[in-house]
Amino acid sequence: MAAFVLGGLGAVALLLLKRGMVLVTIRGSSMEPTFHEGDRVLVRRKVAACRGMPVVIERPTLHGGWHHPPLPKGAKVTLIKSREWMIKRVCATAGDPVPRDLVPALALVSEERVPSGNIVLLGDNTDFSFDSRCVGYFPTERVLGVVRRRISR
């Protein structure tokens, strides 16, 4: 599973946060071979995610619920650090057809299109990923941001 721990939270990280960027370190193997344990990625906040983009999203409980309310706009570094994050790739966004064939947890939903405020996320490493195949839709309000690039490996 690709939970994240925010890394490098010194003066540089504070500057990045003010510019809507967050530096995170990948933990886990759910996005291999694209991203590996220990990779550091730059995440852009407040950007709409499109199909195919990797995003950082708050990790839900095993039953699909949440331990905390969504992050408020302008959340400080300490609040972001207090959450558990994971990286996944966007498979479908609001208005896209529901990918029932790829996502068993959505096989029996009644709607034909992904509802507003939701996205479908998949890990690249299908054998080791806690994603929409397990919990169904993810609320877009739980997305921290879009991965812009790898900083180091």
C-alpha positions in Angstrom: 0.0 0.0 0.0 1.3 3.4 -0.9 0.8 5.5 2.2 2.7 8.7 2.3 4.7 10.5 4.9 5.4 14.2 4.2 9.1 14.6 3.9 11.5 17.6 4.0 9.3 19.8 6.1 11.8 22.6 6.6 11.8 26.1 5.2 11.7 24.7 1.6 8.6 22.7 2.4 6.9 25.7 3.9 7.7 27.7 0.8 6.3 25.0 -1.4 3.1 24.8 0.6 2.6 28.5 0.2 2.8 28.0 -3.5 0.3 25.2 -3.4 3.0 22.4 -3.6 3.7 19.6 -1.1 6.7 17.3 -1.1 5.9 13.7 -0.1 7.8 10.5 0.3 6.3 7.3 -1.0 5.9 4.4 1.3 4.7 1.1 -0.1 4.6 -0.7 -3.5 1.1 -0.1 -4.9 2.3 2.2 -7.7 5.2 0.1 -8.9 6.8 0.2 -11.4 6.0 3.9 -11.8 6.9 5.0 -8.2 8.9 3.1 -5.7 9.4 3.0 -1.9 11.4 6.1 -0.9 10.7 8.1 -4.1 10.0 11.8 -3.4 7.3 13.5 -5.5 6.1 17.0 -5.8 2.4 17.4 -5.5 0.4 20.3 -6.7 -2.7 21.2 -4.6 -5.9 22.7 -5.9 -5.6 21.2 -9.4 -8.4 19.2 -11.0 -7.3 15.6 -11.6 -7.8 14.0 -15.0 -7.9 10.4 -16.1 -4.4 8.9 -16.0 -2.9 11.3 -13.5 -1.4 10.1 -10.3 -2.9 11.8 -7.2 -2.3 11.9 -3.5 -5.4 11.1 -1.5 -6.2 10.7 2.1 -6.2 7.0 3.1 -9.6 5.7 4.1 -10.2 3.1 6.8 -10.5 -0.5 5.6 -14.3 -0.1 5.5 -14.1 3.1 3.3 -14.8 5.6 6.1 -12.6 8.4 7.4 -10.9 9.1 10.7 -11.1 12.9 10.3 -13.2 15.5 8.4 -11.7 16.7 5.1 -8.8 19.1 5.2 -9.9 22.7 5.3 -8.7 25.0 2.5 -5.3 26.4 3.4 -4.5 23.6 5.8 -1.1 24.0 7.6 1.8 21.6 7.3 1.2 20.2 10.7 -2.4 19.2 9.8 -1.3 17.7 6.5 1.4 15.7 8.3 -1.1 14.3 10.8 -3.0 12.5 8.0 -2.2 9.2 6.2 -1.9 9.6 2.4 -1.6 7.3 -0.5 -0.9 7.7 -4.2 -3.1 6.2 -6.9 -3.9 6.8 -10.6 -7.2 8.4 -11.7 -9.2 5.8 -13.6 -12.4 7.8 -14.0 -13.7 11.2 -12.9 -17.3 12.6 -12.5 -19.3 12.1 -15.6 -17.1 9.3 -17.0 -18.7 5.9 -17.4 -18.5 3.7 -14.3 -15.6 1.2 -15.0 -17.5 -1.8 -13.7 -15.2 -4.3 -15.5 -12.1 -2.9 -13.7 -13.6 -2.2 -10.3 -15.5 -5.1 -8.6 -16.6 -2.8 -5.8 -18.6 -0.8 -8.4 -20.1 -3.7 -10.3 -23.5 -3.3 -8.8 -23.9 0.5 -8.5 -27.1 1.8 -10.1 -25.6 4.8 -11.8 -24.1 4.6 -15.3 -21.7 7.6 -14.8 -19.3 8.4 -11.9 -21.3 10.8 -9.7 -20.2 14.4 -9.1 -17.7 14.8 -6.3 -16.2 11.3 -6.8 -13.4 9.7 -8.6 -12.2 6.1 -9.3 -8.6 5.4 -8.3 -6.4 2.4 -9.1 -2.9 1.5 -8.1 -0.5 0.5 -10.9 0.6 -2.6 -9.0 -2.8 -4.4 -9.0 -1.7 -7.2 -6.7 -0.7 -4.8 -3.9 -3.1 -1.9 -4.0 -5.8 -0.7 -1.7 -7.9 1.3 -4.1 -11.4 1.6 -5.7 -11.4 -2.1 -6.4 -11.7 -2.4 -2.6 -13.7 0.6 -1.5 -15.5 2.0 -4.7 -15.6 5.7 -5.2 -13.2 8.2 -3.5 -14.6 11.7 -2.7 -12.6 14.4 -4.5 -12.6 16.5 -1.3 -10.1 13.9 0.1 -7.6 14.5 -2.7 -4.5 16.4 -1.5 -3.3 17.1 -5.1 -1.9 15.9 -8.4 1.6 14.5 -8.6 3.7 16.8 -10.8 7.0 15.0 -10.9 9.4 12.8 -9.1 12.1 14.7 -7.2 14.4 11.8 -6.3 14.6 8.1 -6.4 
